[in-house]
């Protein structure tokens, strides 16, 4: 895995875009774009700044060695939450998305698709979906299974799926039907219309 690929993983884990990182470091967007494209790498002092901004190890970013991220494997990102009555209807700014509890999108060996959900739902804010660019009619939830996407996605984690995104953006994480098996992987476009599937866990 190259520096640029590790940088993209760290950006995704930090929930940052290339533009966000450029602003955080007070450098041009073009500079970060060149790092992400593998054209250049930051010098030592700048590398430390990049690592600090992304809470990643400088040694891992540059060489792929050592522990990748600070804060422990099971670090949680806390969001504002509200306890609601299960029977309370959604407000005008909320929607109940289908939650396919019997569907386990495998981050490893793959699982057979199961479509029954017995009415389970997960409530989302419409404004939050809008900020993410997700059409509510194309959104759903499922469960990740396996350790191949750790530390980004832990075994048993709930995941949100945008079923409207069918084009591949290099380095983004996708839930996909791979020969009848459901998987979660980072995808990269290759020549001749081929796709490369990549796990975040190097052991996988």
Secondary structure, DSSP 8 states (H G I E B T S, - for coil): --HHHHHHHHHHHHT--HHHHHHHHT--HHHHHHHHTTS----HHHHHHHHHHHTB-HHHHHHS-S--BSS-TT-----------TTS---TTEEEEEEEEEEEEESSS-EE-----TT-EEEEEHHHHHHTT--GGGEEEEEEESSTTTTTS-TT-EEEEETT--S--TT-EEEEEETTEEEEEEEEE-GGG-EEEE-SSTT-
